[in-house]
Amino acid sequence: NWTLAVDIIEQQWISMISRNLPTLRAALQQIPPEAAAKHTAVQAGRALFGITHPGDQGSLLSLPETPTELHELGASAQAKDALSIGCVHSIMLRLAGEYARSADVTRRLSHLSRRALEHHPDDIGPQLPLMRVQWAINYQLHGSLTESTIEARLAYHGGRSQSVTFITRNAAGSTAMNWALVGEPLHALHWSELERRYPDPDGWLEPLVRIAGLVARTLASLD
């Protein structure tokens, strides 16, 4: 039942990333191209994992560049898919070392998300905290630490409201690291304490989520 499989992925991808990544990847590999053809978010997930099929669509939703176009897209029914695809694109650019381009896409996504949240809060709200964690990392690697901190703090509060602890811990650690990098150890230690209130996630995420907080505490201790 590929229709059901696609629906599960689209509705539960946040929890699957944190708890069932091998299952998610296996599903994205096995879903036939015709079942995914009208689901751009699933195609974006395939692109992130490097999964391609001969029948996959050649193009996905493109992300506009001007504020006016982003404003219009955010109010449209395509806003959710555009955010998912754009987020995947920004991560792929980051993984390729294209930090400036990744940050540029992230700025457009941030603008788009604000407009989309006004018009589609129920569709957009649940996925934003996880996306904002990624956007914070995109900005960090580009050296845009103010923007990174803004996104990380939004992700922290969003993760708390959804009780998704790996998002909350990751966001707090990233915020702490940003403060440590700009030479503010007291702020860094404050956010490190917030990070420690949440347990380390189990499984594959645990080493990744710990990195920013460990760097923050090391730099603060050196200061």
C-alpha positions in Angstrom: 0.0 0.0 0.0 2.3 2.7 -1.3 -0.2 5.5 -0.8 -0.4 4.7 2.9 3.4 4.5 3.1 3.8 7.9 1.5 1.2 9.4 3.9 3.0 7.9 6.9 6.3 9.5 5.8 4.7 12.9 5.1 2.9 13.0 8.5 5.6 11.4 10.7 8.9 12.3 9.2 10.1 14.3 12.2 9.7 11.4 14.6 11.1 8.9 12.0 14.2 11.0 11.6 14.9 10.8 15.3 13.8 7.3 16.0 13.5 5.2 12.8 16.0 6.6 10.3 16.9 3.2 8.8 13.2 2.5 8.3 12.6 5.9 6.7 15.6 5.5 4.3 14.4 2.0 3.4 10.9 3.2 2.7 12.2 6.1 0.5 14.3 3.6 -1.5 11.4 1.2 -2.0 8.5 3.5 -2.8 7.9 3.3 -6.6 8.5 6.6 -8.6 4.8 6.6 -9.7 3.7 6.6 -6.0 5.9 9.5 -5.1 5.4 11.5 -8.3 2.9 13.9 -6.8 4.6 14.1 -3.4 7.4 16.6 -3.7 8.5 16.3 0.0 9.1 12.5 -0.6 11.2 13.3 -3.7 13.2 15.8 -1.6 13.8 13.2 1.0 15.2 10.9 -1.7 17.4 13.6 -3.0 18.8 14.2 0.5 19.7 10.5 0.8 21.1 10.3 -2.7 18.2 8.0 -3.8 17.2 8.3 -7.5 14.9 6.3 -9.7 14.6 6.4 -13.5 11.0 7.5 -13.2 11.5 10.3 -10.7 10.5 13.8 -11.6 13.3 15.9 -13.0 12.5 19.0 -11.1 11.0 20.1 -7.8 9.4 23.3 -6.6 11.8 26.2 -7.0 12.3 28.7 -4.2 11.7 32.3 -5.3 14.3 35.0 -4.6 12.4 38.2 -4.1 10.4 39.0 -0.9 7.2 39.6 -2.9 7.4 36.2 -4.5 8.2 34.5 -1.2 5.3 36.4 0.4 2.9 35.0 -2.3 4.3 31.5 -2.0 4.0 31.5 1.8 0.3 32.2 1.4 -0.3 29.5 -1.2 -1.1 25.8 -0.8 2.4 24.9 -1.9 4.1 26.6 1.1 4.6 23.3 3.1 6.2 21.5 0.2 8.4 24.5 -0.7 9.7 24.6 2.8 10.4 20.9 2.9 12.2 21.0 -0.4 14.0 24.2 0.3 15.3 22.8 3.7 16.6 19.7 2.0 18.3 21.8 -0.6 20.0 24.0 2.0 21.3 20.9 3.8 22.6 19.4 0.6 24.5 22.6 -0.1 25.8 22.6 3.4 27.0 19.0 3.1 28.8 20.0 -0.2 30.6 22.8 1.6 28.6 25.5 -0.2 28.1 27.5 3.0 27.3 30.9 1.4 24.7 29.4 -0.9 23.2 27.3 1.9 22.9 30.5 4.1 21.3 32.3 1.2 18.7 29.6 0.7 18.1 29.6 4.5 17.4 33.3 4.6 14.7 32.8 1.9 13.3 29.9 3.9 13.1 31.9 7.1 11.2 34.7 5.2 8.9 32.1 3.6 8.2 30.3 7.0 7.0 33.5 8.6 4.4 34.1 5.9 3.4 30.4 5.7 2.9 30.2 9.5 0.4 33.1 9.3 -1.7 31.3 6.7 -1.1 27.6 7.4 -0.2 27.3 11.1 -1.5 23.7 11.5 0.5 22.5 8.4 3.6 24.5 9.0 4.0 24.6 12.8 4.9 21.0 13.5 7.8 20.8 11.1 9.4 24.2 11.9 11.4 23.4 15.0 13.3 20.6 13.3 13.9 22.8 10.2 15.1 25.7 12.4 17.7 23.5 14.0 19.1 22.8 10.5 18.9 26.5 9.6 20.8 27.4 12.7 23.6 25.0 11.6 23.6 26.4 8.1 24.1 29.9 9.5 26.8 28.7 11.9 28.9 27.2 9.2 28.7 30.4 7.2 29.7 32.5 10.3 26.3 34.2 10.5 26.1 33.7 14.3 23.4 36.3 15.0 21.0 34.7 12.5 22.0 31.2 13.8 21.2 32.1 17.4 17.7 33.5 16.4 16.8 30.3 14.6 18.3 28.1 17.3 16.3 29.9 20.0 13.1 29.6 18.0 13.8 25.9 17.5 14.4 25.5 21.3 11.0 27.0 22.2 9.3 25.1 19.4 10.9 21.8 20.6 9.8 22.5 24.1 6.2 23.1 23.0 6.2 19.9 21.1 8.1 17.9 23.7 10.6 16.8 21.2 13.7 16.6 23.4 16.3 16.0 20.7 15.3 19.3 19.0 15.3 21.2 22.3 18.7 19.8 23.4 20.3 20.4 20.0 19.0 24.0 19.8 20.2 24.8 23.3 23.6 23.4 22.5 23.8 25.4 19.3 22.8 28.6 21.1 25.4 28.0 23.7 28.1 27.4 21.1 27.2 30.6 19.3 27.6 32.6 22.5 30.9 30.9 23.3 32.2 31.7 19.8 31.6 35.4 20.2 33.3 35.4 23.6 30.3 35.5 25.9 31.0 32.6 28.4 28.2 33.5 30.8 25.6 33.3 28.1 27.2 30.1 26.9 27.0 28.5 30.3 23.4 29.6 30.8 22.4 27.8 27.6 24.6 24.8 28.4 22.6 24.4 31.6 19.4 24.5 29.7 20.8 21.9 27.3 21.6 19.6 30.3 18.0 19.5 31.4 17.2 17.3 28.5 18.5 13.7 28.2 20.9 12.6 25.4 18.8 11.0 22.6 19.2 7.3 22.0 20.7 5.9 18.9 22.4 7.5 15.9 21.5 11.1 16.9 23.3 11.1 20.3 26.9 11.9 19.0 25.5 14.6 16.7 23.3 16.4 19.2 26.1 16.5 21.8 28.7 18.3 19.6 27.6 21.9 19.9 27.1 21.7 23.6 30.5 20.1 24.2 32.2 22.8 22.1 30.4 25.5 24.0 31.4 24.1 27.4 35.0 23.7 26.3 35.3 27.3 25.0 33.6 28.7 28.1 35.9 26.8 30.3 38.9 28.1 28.4 37.6 31.6 28.8 
